Amino acid sequence: MINTNVTNFRKNLFNILEQTIKYNEPVNISTKDGNAVIISEEDYNGLMETLYLCSIPNMREKIMSSINTSVDECVAEDEVDW
């Protein structure tokens, strides 16, 4: 994680954002009123998806149990009734 203060963030805004997007490197910006964290849109979307999946009852357990399922036991995508 990159740590910077708001003054340096303003001076290097483009470069810091570019690094955050390109390398998924979060940025912690400190101010006198508190801190803020900037993350890439890709990381944000991943966090939101994780939160959504964790909000579904028993989903975590289903995901964990499926990790040990062999590919031979899985249903082919074209056989799934969407």
C-alpha positions, 0 to 999 in steps of 0.5 A: 500500500502506498502511504501519502499525505493529501499535499503529495497526493495532489502533486502526484495525482495522475502518477499515483492513480495510474499506479493504482490502476495498473498494479492494483496498488491501494493508496492511503491518503492521510489528512488532518481530518482522517484518512482515505483509501483509493483502490482500483475499480477492478479491486472495488468490483472484486470486493463488492462481489465478495461481499455479495457472495458472503451475504447469501446464506450458506454460500461460503460453505458451498464455495469451500466444499466445491474447491474439493470437487473434481472436474469430472464431477462437475456439470458441463456448462452447456448442460446447465439450465440457466 
